[in-house]
Amino acid sequence: MERLNKIPIALIAALTVQTIGGLVWAGGAAARIATLEERVTEQRLVAERLARLEEQSVATRAAVGRIEERLEGWG
């Protein structure tokens, strides 16, 4: 018990404040990570849609090319 009396109150207060600050920082970091994970998920969905649109565009260009070839053959 004598050793506890020799620990300065300022040291205990400083450690407490630092611990609380660390916990607040960790909570904020967790929130930022959660937000980033949501954004990544949204971007994956957008990337998949974009890939499908690109493939549809390629198929449409090929179809238009075939149509143009047929029309030119008639002329």
MOPAC internal coordinates of N, CA, C and O (Angstrom, degrees):
PM7 1SCF
backbone

  N    0.0000 0     0.00 0     0.00 0    0    0    0
  C    1.4390 1     0.00 0     0.00 0    1    0    0
  C    1.5249 1   111.46 1     0.00 0    2    1    0
  O    1.2310 1   120.57 1   150.62 1    3    2    1
  N    1.3348 1   116.52 1   -29.38 1    3    2    1
  C    1.4598 1   119.80 1   179.71 1    5    3    2
  C    1.5237 1   111.20 1   -64.11 1    6    5    3
  O    1.2310 1   120.68 1   144.62 1    7    6    5
  N    1.3487 1   116.30 1   -35.38 1    7    6    5
  C    1.4690 1   119.04 1  -178.84 1    9    7    6
  C    1.5177 1   110.87 1   -64.38 1   10    9    7
  O    1.2310 1   119.57 1   142.52 1   11   10    9
  N    1.3337 1   118.43 1   -37.48 1   11   10    9
  C    1.4561 1   121.58 1  -179.98 1   13   11   10
  C    1.5256 1   110.99 1   -64.33 1   14   13   11
  O    1.2310 1   120.17 1   145.89 1   15   14   13
  N    1.2796 1   117.28 1   -34.11 1   15   14   13
  C    1.4596 1   120.69 1   179.26 1   17   15   14
  C    1.5230 1   111.51 1   -69.74 1   18   17   15
  O    1.2310 1   119.96 1   155.74 1   19   18   17
  N    1.3318 1   117.69 1   -24.26 1   19   18   17
  C    1.4622 1   120.93 1  -178.54 1   21   19   18
  C    1.5293 1   112.47 1   -83.47 1   22   21   19
  O    1.2310 1   119.37 1   165.27 1   23   22   21
  N    1.3572 1   118.80 1   -14.73 1   23   22   21
  C    1.4702 1   121.13 1   179.33 1   25   23   22
  C    1.5275 1   108.18 1   -76.72 1   26   25   23
  O    1.2310 1   120.11 1   -56.93 1   27   26   25
  N    1.3088 1   117.40 1   123.07 1   27   26   25
  C    1.4652 1   119.98 1  -178.47 1   29   27   26
  C    1.5368 1   111.47 1   -64.51 1   30   29   27
  O    1.2310 1   121.61 1   -38.01 1   31   30   29
  N    1.2986 1   114.53 1   141.99 1   31   30   29
  C    1.4591 1   120.48 1   178.84 1   33   31   30
  C    1.5268 1   110.32 1   -63.03 1   34   33   31
  O    1.2310 1   120.02 1   146.92 1   35   34   33
  N    1.3072 1   117.56 1   -33.08 1   35   34   33
  C    1.4635 1   121.13 1   179.10 1   37   35   34
  C    1.5282 1   110.96 1   -62.38 1   38   37   35
  O    1.2310 1   120.19 1   142.50 1   39   38   37
  N    1.3264 1   117.24 1   -37.50 1   39   38   37
  C    1.4552 1   120.73 1   178.29 1   41   39   38
  C    1.5214 1   110.68 1   -65.55 1   42   41   39
  O    1.2310 1   120.44 1   136.09 1   43   42   41
  N    1.3013 1   116.76 1   -43.91 1   43   42   41
  C    1.4646 1   121.12 1   178.16 1   45   43   42
  C    1.5302 1   109.94 1   -62.56 1   46   45   43
  O    1.2310 1   120.29 1   136.16 1   47   46   45
  N    1.3205 1   117.05 1   -43.84 1   47   46   45
  C    1.4607 1   121.41 1   179.59 1   49   47   46
  C    1.5259 1   110.65 1   -63.49 1   50   49   47
  O    1.2310 1   120.23 1   137.89 1   51   50   49
  N    1.3242 1   117.17 1   -42.11 1   51   50   49
  C    1.4653 1   120.78 1  -179.67 1   53   51   50
  C    1.5263 1   110.72 1   -63.88 1   54   53   51
  O    1.2310 1   120.45 1   135.90 1   55   54   53
  N    1.3245 1   116.74 1   -44.10 1   55   54   53
  C    1.4644 1   120.22 1   178.32 1   57   55   54
  C    1.5253 1   111.36 1   -63.77 1   58   57   55
  O    1.2310 1   120.49 1   141.32 1   59   58   57
  N    1.3137 1   116.67 1   -38.68 1   59   58   57
  C    1.4664 1   120.53 1   178.30 1   61   59   58
  C    1.5209 1   110.99 1   -64.62 1   62   61   59
  O    1.2310 1   120.49 1   134.05 1   63   62   61
  N    1.3193 1   116.67 1   -45.95 1   63   62   61
  C    1.4655 1   120.84 1   179.44 1   65   63   62
  C    1.5215 1   110.62 1   -63.28 1   66   65   63
  O    1.2310 1   120.05 1   137.72 1   67   66   65
  N    1.3120 1   117.51 1   -42.28 1   67   66   65
  C    1.4647 1   120.45 1   178.69 1   69   67   66
  C    1.5217 1   111.49 1   -64.83 1   70   69   67
  O    1.2310 1   120.40 1   140.31 1   71   70   69
  N    1.3067 1   116.85 1   -39.69 1   71   70   69
  C    1.4693 1   120.32 1   178.60 1   73   71   70
  C    1.5231 1   110.65 1   -64.02 1   74   73   71
  O    1.2310 1   120.61 1   134.44 1   75   74   73
  N    1.3153 1   116.44 1   -45.56 1   75   74   73
  C    1.4668 1   120.28 1   178.02 1   77   75   74
  C    1.5220 1   110.65 1   -62.04 1   78   77   75
  O    1.2310 1   120.72 1   136.69 1   79   78   77
  N    1.3227 1   116.23 1   -43.31 1   79   78   77
  C    1.4731 1   120.04 1   177.78 1   81   79   78
  C    1.5168 1   111.95 1   -61.15 1   82   81   79
  O    1.2310 1   120.65 1   139.32 1   83   82   81
  N    1.3276 1   116.37 1   -40.68 1   83   82   81
  C    1.4625 1   120.44 1   178.20 1   85   83   82
  C    1.5174 1   112.04 1   -64.11 1   86   85   83
  O    1.2310 1   120.54 1   139.62 1   87   86   85
  N    1.3155 1   116.56 1   -40.38 1   87   86   85
  C    1.4658 1   120.47 1   178.85 1   89   87   86
  C    1.5283 1   111.47 1   -66.84 1   90   89   87
  O    1.2310 1   120.40 1   139.76 1   91   90   89
  N    1.3211 1   116.84 1   -40.24 1   91   90   89
  C    1.4673 1   120.63 1   177.34 1   93   91   90
  C    1.5242 1   109.72 1   -64.04 1   94   93   91
  O    1.2310 1   120.62 1   136.39 1   95   94   93
  N    1.3256 1   116.42 1   -43.61 1   95   94   93
  C    1.4660 1   120.09 1   179.24 1   97   95   94
  C    1.5258 1   110.70 1   -62.32 1   98   97   95
  O    1.2310 1   120.37 1   136.72 1   99   98   97
  N    1.3241 1   116.89 1   -43.28 1   99   98   97
  C    1.4687 1   120.97 1   179.95 1  101   99   98
  C    1.5252 1   110.58 1   -63.53 1  102  101   99
  O    1.2310 1   120.18 1   141.22 1  103  102  101
  N    1.3216 1   117.25 1   -38.78 1  103  102  101
  C    1.4644 1   120.83 1   177.06 1  105  103  102
  C    1.5165 1   111.46 1   -63.67 1  106  105  103
  O    1.2310 1   120.50 1   138.06 1  107  106  105
  N    1.3268 1   116.64 1   -41.94 1  107  106  105
  C    1.4616 1   120.70 1   177.62 1  109  107  106
  C    1.5179 1   111.69 1   -65.32 1  110  109  107
  O    1.2310 1   120.82 1   140.15 1  111  110  109
  N    1.3210 1   116.04 1   -39.85 1  111  110  109
  C    1.4672 1   120.02 1   178.58 1  113  111  110
  C    1.5250 1   110.23 1   -64.86 1  114  113  111
  O    1.2310 1   120.09 1   140.04 1  115  114  113
  N    1.3050 1   117.43 1   -39.96 1  115  114  113
  C    1.4702 1   120.95 1   178.85 1  117  115  114
  C    1.5239 1   110.23 1   -63.25 1  118  117  115
  O    1.2310 1   120.26 1   139.94 1  119  118  117
  N    1.3148 1   117.12 1   -40.06 1  119  118  117
  C    1.4640 1   120.52 1   178.61 1  121  119  118
  C    1.5273 1   110.72 1   -65.27 1  122  121  119
  O    1.2310 1   120.18 1   138.33 1  123  122  121
  N    1.3327 1   117.27 1   -41.67 1  123  122  121
  C    1.4749 1   120.32 1   178.49 1  125  123  122
  C    1.5150 1   110.68 1   -64.62 1  126  125  123
  O    1.2310 1   120.16 1   139.79 1  127  126  125
  N    1.3084 1   117.30 1   -40.21 1  127  126  125
  C    1.4728 1   120.80 1   179.22 1  129  127  126
  C    1.5247 1   109.89 1   -64.08 1  130  129  127
  O    1.2310 1   120.13 1   137.95 1  131  130  129
  N    1.3255 1   117.36 1   -42.05 1  131  130  129
  C    1.4682 1   120.64 1   179.07 1  133  131  130
  C    1.5232 1   110.53 1   -61.95 1  134  133  131
  O    1.2310 1   120.46 1   139.24 1  135  134  133
  N    1.3224 1   116.73 1   -40.76 1  135  134  133
  C    1.4653 1   120.72 1   178.49 1  137  135  134
  C    1.5247 1   110.70 1   -64.07 1  138  137  135
  O    1.2310 1   120.32 1   136.47 1  139  138  137
  N    1.3150 1   116.99 1   -43.53 1  139  138  137
  C    1.4615 1   120.76 1   178.98 1  141  139  138
  C    1.5229 1   111.58 1   -64.03 1  142  141  139
  O    1.2310 1   120.20 1   141.36 1  143  142  141
  N    1.3194 1   117.22 1   -38.64 1  143  142  141
  C    1.4580 1   120.39 1   178.24 1  145  143  142
  C    1.5256 1   110.83 1   -63.47 1  146  145  143
  O    1.2310 1   120.14 1   140.75 1  147  146  145
  N    1.3296 1   117.34 1   -39.25 1  147  146  145
  C    1.4669 1   121.01 1   177.01 1  149  147  146
  C    1.5232 1   110.32 1   -63.03 1  150  149  147
  O    1.2310 1   120.59 1   136.78 1  151  150  149
  N    1.3176 1   116.47 1   -43.22 1  151  150  149
  C    1.4619 1   120.02 1   179.98 1  153  151  150
  C    1.5189 1   111.56 1   -63.12 1  154  153  151
  O    1.2310 1   120.62 1   138.67 1  155  154  153
  N    1.3259 1   116.41 1   -41.33 1  155  154  153
  C    1.4659 1   120.27 1   179.53 1  157  155  154
  C    1.5249 1   109.97 1   -62.53 1  158  157  155
  O    1.2310 1   120.66 1   138.44 1  159  158  157
  N    1.3274 1   116.34 1   -41.56 1  159  158  157
  C    1.4619 1   120.37 1   178.95 1  161  159  158
  C    1.5268 1   110.24 1   -61.90 1  162  161  159
  O    1.2310 1   120.40 1   135.93 1  163  162  161
  N    1.3332 1   116.84 1   -44.07 1  163  162  161
  C    1.4668 1   120.87 1   178.61 1  165  163  162
  C    1.5251 1   110.47 1   -63.25 1  166  165  163
  O    1.2310 1   120.28 1   139.39 1  167  166  165
  N    1.3259 1   117.06 1   -40.61 1  167  166  165
  C    1.4588 1   119.89 1  -178.68 1  169  167  166
  C    1.5186 1   111.55 1   -67.32 1  170  169  167
  O    1.2310 1   120.23 1   147.06 1  171  170  169
  N    1.3279 1   117.16 1   -32.94 1  171  170  169
  C    1.4661 1   119.52 1   176.80 1  173  171  170
  C    1.5195 1   110.29 1   -62.98 1  174  173  171
  O    1.2310 1   121.02 1   136.76 1  175  174  173
  N    1.3413 1   115.66 1   -43.24 1  175  174  173
  C    1.4630 1   119.37 1   179.36 1  177  175  174
  C    1.5264 1   110.74 1   -63.04 1  178  177  175
  O    1.2310 1   120.62 1   137.65 1  179  178  177
  N    1.3086 1   116.41 1   -42.35 1  179  178  177
  C    1.4634 1   120.64 1   178.87 1  181  179  178
  C    1.5254 1   110.34 1   -65.06 1  182  181  179
  O    1.2310 1   120.26 1   139.73 1  183  182  181
  N    1.3144 1   117.12 1   -40.27 1  183  182  181
  C    1.4667 1   120.49 1   179.48 1  185  183  182
  C    1.5311 1   110.79 1   -64.01 1  186  185  183
  O    1.2310 1   120.54 1   140.61 1  187  186  185
  N    1.3233 1   116.58 1   -39.39 1  187  186  185
  C    1.4647 1   119.39 1   177.85 1  189  187  186
  C    1.5176 1   110.90 1   -64.79 1  190  189  187
  O    1.2310 1   120.46 1   136.93 1  191  190  189
  N    1.3231 1   116.72 1   -43.07 1  191  190  189
  C    1.4684 1   120.33 1   178.03 1  193  191  190
  C    1.5229 1   110.64 1   -62.10 1  194  193  191
  O    1.2310 1   120.78 1   137.11 1  195  194  193
  N    1.3084 1   116.11 1   -42.89 1  195  194  193
  C    1.4569 1   120.35 1  -179.89 1  197  195  194
  C    1.5210 1   111.13 1   -62.50 1  198  197  195
  O    1.2310 1   120.22 1   138.64 1  199  198  197
  N    1.3175 1   117.19 1   -41.36 1  199  198  197
  C    1.4660 1   120.76 1   178.52 1  201  199  198
  C    1.5266 1   110.20 1   -62.41 1  202  201  199
  O    1.2310 1   120.47 1   137.85 1  203  202  201
  N    1.3335 1   116.70 1   -42.15 1  203  202  201
  C    1.4682 1   119.19 1   178.11 1  205  203  202
  C    1.5183 1   111.44 1   -63.84 1  206  205  203
  O    1.2310 1   120.61 1   138.17 1  207  206  205
  N    1.3306 1   116.44 1   -41.83 1  207  206  205
  C    1.4657 1   119.91 1   178.89 1  209  207  206
  C    1.5236 1   111.42 1   -63.60 1  210  209  207
  O    1.2310 1   120.38 1   140.63 1  211  210  209
  N    1.3196 1   116.88 1   -39.37 1  211  210  209
  C    1.4621 1   119.91 1   178.24 1  213  211  210
  C    1.5253 1   110.69 1   -63.07 1  214  213  211
  O    1.2310 1   120.27 1   137.67 1  215  214  213
  N    1.3227 1   117.10 1   -42.33 1  215  214  213
  C    1.4618 1   120.46 1   178.53 1  217  215  214
  C    1.5232 1   110.99 1   -65.23 1  218  217  215
  O    1.2310 1   120.51 1   140.41 1  219  218  217
  N    1.3248 1   116.63 1   -39.59 1  219  218  217
  C    1.4577 1   120.01 1   177.39 1  221  219  218
  C    1.5231 1   110.62 1   -65.24 1  222  221  219
  O    1.2310 1   120.71 1   142.68 1  223  222  221
  N    1.3215 1   116.25 1   -37.32 1  223  222  221
  C    1.4565 1   120.62 1   178.40 1  225  223  222
  C    1.5241 1   110.99 1   -64.29 1  226  225  223
  O    1.2310 1   120.61 1   137.90 1  227  226  225
  N    1.3204 1   116.45 1   -42.10 1  227  226  225
  C    1.4728 1   120.44 1   178.13 1  229  227  226
  C    1.5271 1   109.92 1   -62.41 1  230  229  227
  O    1.2310 1   120.92 1   135.36 1  231  230  229
  N    1.3324 1   115.85 1   -44.64 1  231  230  229
  C    1.4663 1   119.71 1   179.87 1  233  231  230
  C    1.5224 1   110.85 1   -64.30 1  234  233  231
  O    1.2310 1   119.83 1   141.08 1  235  234  233
  N    1.3235 1   117.92 1   -38.92 1  235  234  233
  C    1.4625 1   121.63 1   179.04 1  237  235  234
  C    1.5233 1   110.75 1   -65.85 1  238  237  235
  O    1.2310 1   120.47 1   137.66 1  239  238  237
  N    1.3308 1   116.70 1   -42.34 1  239  238  237
  C    1.4699 1   119.81 1   178.01 1  241  239  238
  C    1.5307 1   110.99 1   -61.26 1  242  241  239
  O    1.2310 1   120.96 1   139.09 1  243  242  241
  N    1.3234 1   115.77 1   -40.91 1  243  242  241
  C    1.4623 1   119.36 1   179.35 1  245  243  242
  C    1.5209 1   110.26 1   -64.81 1  246  245  243
  O    1.2310 1   120.12 1   138.40 1  247  246  245
  N    1.3288 1   117.38 1   -41.60 1  247  246  245
  C    1.4638 1   120.77 1   179.40 1  249  247  246
  C    1.5243 1   110.67 1   -64.96 1  250  249  247
  O    1.2310 1   120.33 1   137.39 1  251  250  249
  N    1.3137 1   116.98 1   -42.61 1  251  250  249
  C    1.4690 1   120.28 1   178.55 1  253  251  250
  C    1.5205 1   110.04 1   -64.19 1  254  253  251
  O    1.2310 1   120.24 1   141.24 1  255  254  253
  N    1.3109 1   117.15 1   -38.76 1  255  254  253
  C    1.4693 1   120.46 1   177.50 1  257  255  254
  C    1.5159 1   111.20 1   -61.31 1  258  257  255
  O    1.2310 1   120.38 1   136.69 1  259  258  257
  N    1.3210 1   116.87 1   -43.31 1  259  258  257
  C    1.4644 1   120.23 1   178.60 1  261  259  258
  C    1.5267 1   111.20 1   -64.78 1  262  261  259
  O    1.2310 1   120.65 1   139.53 1  263  262  261
  N    1.3164 1   116.37 1   -40.47 1  263  262  261
  C    1.4660 1   120.38 1   178.80 1  265  263  262
  C    1.5268 1   110.13 1   -63.50 1  266  265  263
  O    1.2310 1   120.64 1   135.91 1  267  266  265
  N    1.3323 1   116.39 1   -44.09 1  267  266  265
  C    1.4660 1   119.78 1   179.19 1  269  267  266
  C    1.5243 1   111.47 1   -61.80 1  270  269  267
  O    1.2310 1   120.64 1   139.00 1  271  270  269
  N    1.3192 1   116.37 1   -41.00 1  271  270  269
  C    1.4745 1   120.12 1   178.54 1  273  271  270
  C    1.5170 1   111.21 1   -61.12 1  274  273  271
  O    1.2310 1   120.29 1   137.72 1  275  274  273
  N    1.3275 1   117.05 1   -42.28 1  275  274  273
  C    1.4608 1   120.78 1   179.41 1  277  275  274
  C    1.5285 1   110.71 1   -65.97 1  278  277  275
  O    1.2310 1   121.05 1   137.95 1  279  278  277
  N    1.3361 1   115.59 1   -42.05 1  279  278  277
  C    1.4666 1   119.03 1  -179.88 1  281  279  278
  C    1.5232 1   111.26 1   -65.65 1  282  281  279
  O    1.2310 1   120.18 1   140.99 1  283  282  281
  N    1.3332 1   117.27 1   -39.01 1  283  282  281
  C    1.4453 1   120.02 1   178.41 1  285  283  282
  C    1.5148 1   111.27 1   -66.89 1  286  285  283
  O    1.2310 1   119.83 1   147.88 1  287  286  285
  N    1.3124 1   117.92 1   -32.12 1  287  286  285
  C    1.4479 1   122.17 1   178.18 1  289  287  286
  C    1.5195 1   112.33 1   -67.65 1  290  289  287
  O    1.2310 1   119.87 1   153.47 1  291  290  289
  N    1.2987 1   117.85 1   -26.53 1  291  290  289
  C    1.4454 1   122.07 1   179.67 1  293  291  290
  C    1.5248 1   112.05 1   -81.18 1  294  293  291
  O    1.2310 1   121.05 1   156.68 1  295  294  293
  N    1.3068 1   115.60 1   -23.32 1  295  294  293
  C    1.4694 1   119.97 1  -173.74 1  297  295  294
  C    1.4475 1   111.13 1   -85.95 1  298  297  295
  O    1.2310 1   120.10 1   180.00 1  299  298  297

